[in-house]
């Protein structure tokens, strides 16, 4: 699945909020640079990086790609 988060606020605040929400869902940041962030939630039934979430970082927009179930939980957590 895929969705975008848009904000007029500081990009760092948006990323901090995303970090917090994904951390609460059991994900941890495994890689990051100025244009992308990768999160992974280790689960014994997932092979390799099946459960990974990739985030493309653009000015005032985060494009989030990952498993549909996890993205639904993330969207719910971000709107509460």
Buried (B, 14 or more C-beta within 10 A) or exposed (E): BEBEBEEEEEBEEBBEBBBEBBEEBBBEBEEBEEEEBBBBBEEEEEEEEEBBBBBBBEEEEBBBEBBEEBBEBBBEBBEE
